[in-house]
Amino acid sequence: MRSRTLLIAGAVTLLAAIALVTFVAPRLSRAFEDTRHAESKDFGEDVTEHGNDVMLGDPAESEERDDEPSEPERALPIAGAPVSVGIYIMDVSHINFAEGTFAIDAYVWMNWDAAKFLPPGAEASAETASLSRAPCDTIGFIGAFELNVAPVVKKPGYAQFRVIGTIRQEFNLARFPLDQHVLRIGIEDEECADHIVRYEADARNSGATDFRITGWTHDRPSVSTYTRTYETNFGDRSLPTGDESRFAGIAFEIPIRQVRLAYFVKLTFGLFISTVLALMSLVVAHYGVDRLGFPVGALFAVVASQWMVGEALPPRAPPTIADWLHVTSFGVILAVTLVNVRSLLVLENGDPQRSKAIDRFWFRVIGPTWIALCVLICVMA
């Protein structure tokens, strides 16, 4: 009998090892790739960053950037006129993973050479045909969704807006609920290509109030400029690049991260307690107790926990840390149920000592294996 138990233990260990290798290898590779993308802050293949990431509100850093030589620009018929863009963030709220949105309340302003553009609100005439519309008339926010951009000041060379509303953004939720994100407020000119308008960051005057995001902590906002390439000229044959166009952009970014211990415990406490209760059935005597009721009750509790997590995520979200923890708990509950059935059958055959030995053996195998898998999932995801 002992040899049969060892054989079963060996088979389960082998299957667990195969599943572990199958699970860890792709997750590890994906983790390294995600880390590289996060460190490079890659916007996509169609975006060329200018490498000028600056923290907001720091004059010293802004002056150092001004002293550095700029990168060589493309050969264009006309050099893009500089437009300085700044932001003051009043509040960030309502981060919604299920809808991929967050709410913003901020002031945005622009400065430019009034002689190189038409006055705000003016249309080109025969005398001003060579001038483009004012940058404040062609400003656009990336991912704007129910966003109210209300002008506060509009005059030649300067404009200020109050921006209140919701912005769409795709969140990488693979590490939920131990995740961290970068909220991005992207601005691009909707009409003038980068040979007409070139954005610059007003990092000296930009900044943020001491706002709070419930359940999150945020780091100091930063700003960087970029050029986005579209594989179309939108029918404008005057663009110098033929079948593509390039538009200047500027991105204000707010790094945020979960209040990890509090939210993680809140989300997974019921899950872990349910799984522990299922394991406790292996140390309870069969007599006078319905041991199969332990894992069955734990199963319903884990299903409820999984449903609660699913409500906070998009319907087609990729597997997250929370999902893998639930899958692991389902596996533990199934294993405990099978052990209980096996132990009960041995007991009914009149061998209580062997029944207790089976319980003790599998409790020592399943418990530490479950803990190890949970730690591995949190570390490697």
Backbone torsions as a table, in degrees:
resi	resn	phi	psi	omega
1	MET	NA	-40.6	179.7
2	ARG	-62.5	-37.7	179.3
3	SER	-64.7	-36.5	178.4
4	ARG	-65.4	-41.8	178.6
5	THR	-62.8	-42.4	178.6
6	LEU	-65.0	-35.7	178.5
7	LEU	-65.1	-43.4	178.4
8	ILE	-64.2	-42.2	179.0
9	ALA	-62.0	-40.7	178.4
10	GLY	-64.5	-41.0	179.7
11	ALA	-64.5	-43.7	178.9
12	VAL	-64.2	-40.8	178.6
13	THR	-63.0	-40.4	178.5
14	LEU	-63.5	-45.3	178.5
15	LEU	-62.8	-39.7	178.3
16	ALA	-64.1	-39.4	178.9
17	ALA	-64.8	-42.3	178.2
18	ILE	-62.7	-44.5	179.2
19	ALA	-64.3	-37.2	-179.3
20	LEU	-65.1	-45.5	179.3
21	VAL	-64.9	-42.1	179.6
22	THR	-63.0	-35.8	-177.7
23	PHE	-79.8	-44.8	-171.8
24	VAL	-73.0	-42.2	-173.9
25	ALA	-56.8	-55.3	179.2
26	PRO	-66.6	-34.7	179.5
27	ARG	-66.0	-39.4	179.0
28	LEU	-64.9	-45.1	178.2
29	SER	-61.1	-42.8	179.8
30	ARG	-67.5	-35.4	179.5
31	ALA	-64.1	-43.6	178.0
32	PHE	-63.3	-40.2	179.8
33	GLU	-65.9	-42.7	178.5
34	ASP	-63.9	-36.8	178.7
35	THR	-64.1	-42.7	178.3
36	ARG	-62.6	-42.6	179.1
37	HIS	-65.2	-39.8	-179.2
38	ALA	-66.2	-39.4	-179.8
39	GLU	-69.9	-35.2	178.9
40	SER	-84.1	-10.6	-179.9
41	LYS	52.1	51.5	-175.0
42	ASP	-71.9	125.9	177.0
43	PHE	-86.0	-22.8	-174.5
44	GLY	141.5	169.2	-176.8
45	GLU	-68.8	-20.3	-177.4
46	ASP	-91.0	9.3	-176.8
47	VAL	-121.1	131.9	175.8
48	THR	-112.1	109.9	179.0
49	GLU	-78.2	153.3	-177.5
50	HIS	-96.6	0.4	176.3
51	GLY	65.2	33.3	-176.3
52	ASN	-124.1	43.9	180.0
53	ASP	-65.2	122.1	-175.2
54	VAL	-129.6	136.3	173.5
55	MET	-71.7	142.8	-175.7
56	LEU	-76.2	145.2	173.3
57	GLY	76.7	20.0	-179.3
58	ASP	-117.0	97.8	-178.3
59	PRO	-60.5	-36.5	-177.3
60	ALA	-63.1	-45.9	179.8
61	GLU	-65.9	-36.8	179.5
62	SER	-64.1	-41.6	179.8
63	GLU	-67.1	-37.3	178.0
64	GLU	-63.2	-39.2	179.0
65	ARG	-65.9	-37.4	-179.3
66	ASP	-65.5	-31.1	-178.3
67	ASP	-78.0	-20.9	-177.4
68	GLU	-74.3	143.6	177.6
69	PRO	-66.4	138.9	-179.1
70	SER	-80.9	157.9	-179.6
71	GLU	-72.2	150.7	179.6
72	PRO	-63.0	138.9	-177.7
73	GLU	-97.1	163.8	178.0
74	ARG	-67.3	152.6	176.1
75	ALA	-76.2	113.0	-176.6
76	LEU	-129.4	154.7	178.7
77	PRO	-60.4	-35.9	-177.4
78	ILE	-131.4	135.3	176.5
79	ALA	-76.5	135.1	-179.1
80	GLY	-63.1	134.2	178.4
81	ALA	-76.4	131.7	-177.9
82	PRO	-69.6	135.4	175.4
83	VAL	-126.2	115.4	-178.8
84	SER	-84.3	130.2	-177.5
85	VAL	-125.2	133.0	178.0
86	GLY	-133.5	166.5	-178.9
87	ILE	-146.4	145.8	170.4
88	TYR	-128.0	113.4	-173.5
89	ILE	-88.3	119.4	179.2
90	MET	-87.5	-40.6	-175.7
91	ASP	-161.7	147.8	171.4
92	VAL	-130.7	134.2	-175.9
93	SER	-156.2	178.6	172.8
94	HIS	50.5	53.8	174.1
95	ILE	-74.4	114.1	-172.7
96	ASN	-118.6	104.4	179.9
97	PHE	-68.7	-38.0	-176.1
98	ALA	-61.3	-37.6	-179.9
99	GLU	-100.6	-10.2	-179.3
100	GLY	67.4	48.4	-177.3
101	THR	-139.1	162.2	168.2
102	PHE	-148.5	153.9	-177.3
103	ALA	-98.8	144.1	-176.9
104	ILE	-135.3	143.6	172.8
105	ASP	-133.9	113.3	-172.5
106	ALA	-154.6	162.4	170.2
107	TYR	-107.4	134.1	178.3
108	VAL	-125.2	135.6	179.5
109	TRP	-133.3	161.9	-177.8
110	MET	-140.3	141.9	173.9
111	ASN	-128.2	138.8	179.5
112	TRP	-153.6	169.0	177.6
113	ASP	-77.7	110.7	-174.7
114	ALA	-61.7	-25.0	-177.4
115	ALA	-73.5	-17.4	-176.0
116	LYS	-96.9	-3.1	-178.5
117	PHE	-137.6	161.8	174.0
118	LEU	-69.1	157.3	174.2
119	PRO	-63.0	154.0	179.3
120	PRO	-55.9	130.8	178.6
121	GLY	84.7	-8.4	-177.3
122	ALA	-86.1	148.7	175.7
123	GLU	-105.2	153.7	-177.2
124	ALA	-66.9	144.4	175.9
125	SER	-124.5	-177.1	-179.8
126	ALA	-61.5	-35.4	-179.1
127	GLU	-77.1	-26.3	-176.0
128	THR	-115.7	28.9	-176.9
129	ALA	-63.8	-24.8	-178.1
130	SER	-82.4	-7.5	-177.4
131	LEU	-98.3	144.4	176.7
132	SER	-91.5	163.9	177.6
133	ARG	-63.7	156.4	-178.5
134	ALA	-61.3	140.7	-179.3
135	PRO	-56.3	-29.4	-179.8
136	CYS	-70.8	-17.8	177.9
137	ASP	-89.1	-12.0	-176.3
138	THR	-121.8	13.5	-179.0
139	ILE	-71.1	144.2	178.4
140	GLY	-141.2	144.5	180.0
141	PHE	-106.3	127.8	-179.1
142	ILE	-69.0	130.4	177.7
143	GLY	72.0	19.9	-179.1
144	ALA	-61.2	129.8	-179.2
145	PHE	-143.5	111.2	-174.6
146	GLU	54.8	47.8	-177.7
147	LEU	-105.8	124.4	178.8
148	ASN	-100.2	111.1	178.8
149	VAL	-105.2	96.3	-175.0
150	ALA	-100.8	122.4	178.2
151	PRO	-68.4	132.1	174.8
152	VAL	-97.4	-45.3	177.8
153	VAL	-136.3	135.2	173.4
154	LYS	-140.7	113.5	177.3
155	LYS	-150.3	163.6	-178.7
156	PRO	-54.6	122.0	176.8
157	GLY	89.6	-8.1	-177.6
158	TYR	-154.6	140.6	174.8
159	ALA	-150.5	149.0	178.2
160	GLN	-136.1	139.6	-178.0
161	PHE	-127.2	149.5	167.1
162	ARG	-102.9	119.9	-175.2
163	VAL	-110.5	114.0	-179.6
164	ILE	-133.6	129.2	177.6
165	GLY	151.4	-154.8	-172.2
166	THR	-117.9	140.1	178.4
167	ILE	-121.2	135.7	176.7
168	ARG	-83.0	143.0	176.2
169	GLN	-157.1	141.6	175.9
170	GLU	-85.5	127.6	-179.4
171	PHE	-104.1	137.5	173.5
172	ASN	-86.8	108.2	-171.2
173	LEU	-105.0	16.6	-176.5
174	ALA	-60.4	-30.3	-177.5
175	ARG	-100.6	12.0	178.0
176	PHE	-62.2	131.7	8.7
177	PRO	-97.9	23.1	175.2
178	LEU	-105.7	30.5	-171.0
179	ASP	-86.5	162.4	170.9
180	GLN	-142.0	149.1	-172.3
181	HIS	-138.8	171.2	173.2
182	VAL	-125.1	110.7	175.9
183	LEU	-75.6	126.1	-172.8
184	ARG	-117.2	124.8	173.6
185	ILE	-106.8	99.6	-175.8
186	GLY	-99.5	137.4	179.6
187	ILE	-126.6	131.3	174.9
188	GLU	-135.5	153.1	173.6
189	ASP	-77.7	129.1	-174.9
190	GLU	-86.7	-7.4	-174.5
191	GLU	-126.0	-42.6	-172.5
192	CYS	-98.1	126.8	177.5
193	ALA	-70.6	174.4	-171.8
194	ASP	-73.2	-7.4	173.4
195	HIS	-84.4	-3.0	176.0
196	ILE	-111.2	-45.1	-178.5
197	VAL	-122.2	130.0	176.8
198	ARG	-127.3	116.5	-176.6
199	TYR	-77.9	143.2	171.8
200	GLU	-129.4	150.0	-177.1
201	ALA	-91.2	129.7	172.2
202	ASP	-90.8	69.3	-175.7
203	ALA	-69.2	-28.1	-177.4
204	ARG	-62.1	-42.2	-174.7
205	ASN	-97.5	-9.5	-179.7
206	SER	-80.9	160.3	179.6
207	GLY	174.5	-155.9	-177.7
208	ALA	-158.0	150.7	171.5
209	THR	-76.6	171.9	-179.8
210	ASP	-83.2	64.3	-179.4
211	PHE	-78.0	159.2	179.1
212	ARG	-123.0	141.8	175.8
213	ILE	-115.5	115.8	-175.7
214	THR	-55.6	124.7	178.9
215	GLY	85.4	-2.3	-177.2
216	TRP	-131.5	154.7	166.3
217	THR	-116.8	148.8	-177.7
218	HIS	-126.9	147.3	176.5
219	ASP	-93.9	-178.8	-177.6
220	ARG	-67.3	129.8	179.0
221	PRO	-64.2	155.4	177.9
222	SER	-135.8	170.9	-178.3
223	VAL	-141.3	145.2	176.0
224	SER	-150.3	151.7	177.8
225	THR	-104.4	157.7	-178.4
226	TYR	-155.0	170.7	174.3
227	THR	-125.9	123.4	179.9
228	ARG	-100.6	132.4	179.5
229	THR	-102.5	125.0	175.2
230	TYR	-106.1	134.2	-177.4
231	GLU	-82.1	48.9	175.2
232	THR	-164.1	152.8	174.7
233	ASN	-100.0	10.0	179.9
234	PHE	55.4	27.9	178.6
235	GLY	80.3	2.6	-178.6
236	ASP	-91.8	101.0	-177.0
237	ARG	-74.1	-7.7	178.0
238	SER	-78.9	-13.2	179.2
239	LEU	-67.6	138.6	-172.8
240	PRO	-75.3	-7.5	-173.9
241	THR	-103.1	8.3	174.4
242	GLY	74.2	-105.2	-174.4
243	ASP	-93.1	15.2	175.7
244	GLU	-141.9	164.2	178.0
245	SER	-141.4	152.8	-178.2
246	ARG	-128.9	130.4	-177.5
247	PHE	-123.4	139.4	179.1
248	ALA	-72.8	146.1	178.1
249	GLY	-143.4	161.1	177.1
250	ILE	-140.6	137.0	-175.6
251	ALA	-124.5	123.5	172.4
252	PHE	-100.3	126.2	-170.3
253	GLU	-123.8	138.8	179.6
254	ILE	-122.5	105.3	176.7
255	PRO	-71.3	129.9	177.7
256	ILE	-129.7	154.1	177.4
257	ARG	-147.6	152.7	-178.6
258	GLN	-66.7	148.5	166.0
259	VAL	-73.8	87.3	-156.7
260	ARG	-57.7	-55.6	-172.2
261	LEU	-63.0	-46.5	-175.7
262	ALA	-62.8	-51.0	-175.4
263	TYR	-71.4	-38.1	179.6
264	PHE	-62.7	-45.0	179.2
265	VAL	-64.4	-42.9	-179.6
266	LYS	-60.3	-39.8	-174.7
267	LEU	-79.9	-31.5	-171.9
268	THR	-111.3	-2.0	-176.1
269	PHE	-60.3	-47.8	179.5
270	GLY	-62.7	-36.6	178.9
271	LEU	-62.1	-48.3	-177.5
272	PHE	-68.4	-41.6	179.9
273	ILE	-62.0	-41.6	179.8
274	SER	-62.2	-42.3	-179.4
275	THR	-68.0	-37.4	177.3
276	VAL	-63.8	-40.7	178.0
277	LEU	-62.8	-38.6	176.3
278	ALA	-61.9	-42.5	177.9
279	LEU	-65.2	-33.0	-178.2
280	MET	-64.4	-19.6	178.1
281	SER	-63.4	-21.2	-179.0
282	LEU	-78.9	-10.2	179.6
283	VAL	-112.5	8.8	177.7
284	VAL	-103.5	139.0	180.0
285	ALA	-66.5	148.8	179.5
286	HIS	-67.2	-32.9	-171.8
287	TYR	-70.3	126.2	174.4
288	GLY	78.5	2.2	-177.7
289	VAL	-134.3	133.8	175.1
290	ASP	-85.0	89.8	-174.8
291	ARG	-65.7	-28.8	178.9
292	LEU	-67.7	-18.2	177.3
293	GLY	-68.3	-26.3	179.7
294	PHE	-63.3	-58.1	-179.2
295	PRO	-66.4	-31.8	178.5
296	VAL	-64.8	-45.7	176.6
297	GLY	-62.4	-40.2	178.3
298	ALA	-63.7	-35.3	179.5
299	LEU	-61.2	-46.1	179.0
300	PHE	-64.0	-37.7	179.8
301	ALA	-65.7	-39.9	179.2
302	VAL	-68.2	-38.2	176.8
303	VAL	-61.5	-42.5	178.1
304	ALA	-64.0	-39.5	178.0
305	SER	-64.3	-41.4	178.4
306	GLN	-64.3	-39.5	177.8
307	TRP	-62.9	-41.1	179.8
308	MET	-63.6	-41.4	177.8
309	VAL	-65.1	-41.8	-179.8
310	GLY	-61.7	-29.2	179.1
311	GLU	-66.2	-26.1	-177.8
312	ALA	-89.4	-5.1	-174.0
313	LEU	-120.4	160.1	174.7
314	PRO	-62.5	151.8	-178.0
315	PRO	-58.8	-34.8	-178.2
316	ARG	-109.6	32.6	178.8
317	ALA	-66.4	145.7	176.7
318	PRO	-66.8	163.1	179.5
319	PRO	-56.8	136.1	-179.4
320	THR	-112.7	175.5	175.1
321	ILE	-56.7	-43.9	-179.9
322	ALA	-61.3	-39.6	178.9
323	ASP	-63.5	-44.9	-179.5
324	TRP	-66.2	-34.8	176.2
325	LEU	-64.2	-39.3	177.8
326	HIS	-66.4	-42.6	178.4
327	VAL	-60.6	-41.7	179.0
328	THR	-62.7	-41.5	179.1
329	SER	-66.3	-38.5	175.4
330	PHE	-59.4	-42.8	178.6
331	GLY	-63.0	-40.9	178.6
332	VAL	-63.9	-44.1	-179.3
333	ILE	-63.1	-40.6	177.3
334	LEU	-63.2	-44.1	179.8
335	ALA	-62.8	-43.2	179.5
336	VAL	-62.7	-40.0	178.8
337	THR	-62.3	-44.5	179.3
338	LEU	-63.7	-40.0	178.1
339	VAL	-64.5	-41.7	178.3
340	ASN	-60.9	-42.2	178.9
341	VAL	-63.4	-45.8	179.6
342	ARG	-61.6	-43.8	-179.5
343	SER	-65.2	-38.6	179.7
344	LEU	-66.5	-38.6	178.0
345	LEU	-64.4	-41.3	178.2
346	VAL	-64.5	-39.8	179.4
347	LEU	-64.3	-40.8	179.6
348	GLU	-66.3	-23.2	176.9
349	ASN	-83.2	3.7	174.9
350	GLY	87.1	29.0	179.5
351	ASP	-128.9	74.5	-177.5
352	PRO	-64.8	-32.9	-179.3
353	GLN	-65.4	-43.6	179.0
354	ARG	-68.0	-33.7	176.8
355	SER	-61.7	-44.7	177.5
356	LYS	-64.8	-37.6	179.6
357	ALA	-64.4	-40.2	177.3
358	ILE	-61.9	-44.0	-180.0
359	ASP	-60.6	-48.5	-177.5
360	ARG	-63.8	-42.3	-177.4
361	PHE	-62.4	-50.0	-176.3
362	TRP	-73.6	-26.3	173.5
363	PHE	-63.1	-41.2	179.8
364	ARG	-72.2	-22.9	178.4
365	VAL	-86.2	-49.8	-172.9
366	ILE	-71.3	-42.4	-177.0
367	GLY	-58.3	-59.4	179.3
368	PRO	-61.5	-34.7	178.6
369	THR	-63.2	-42.1	178.6
370	TRP	-63.2	-45.2	179.2
371	ILE	-61.3	-43.8	-179.8
372	ALA	-62.2	-42.6	178.9
373	LEU	-63.9	-41.0	179.4
374	CYS	-62.3	-44.8	178.3
375	VAL	-63.3	-42.1	-178.9
376	LEU	-64.2	-41.3	178.8
377	ILE	-61.5	-45.1	-178.5
378	CYS	-66.9	-34.4	-177.5
379	VAL	-80.4	-41.4	-171.9
380	MET	-89.2	-19.2	-175.6
381	ALA	-65.2	NA	NA
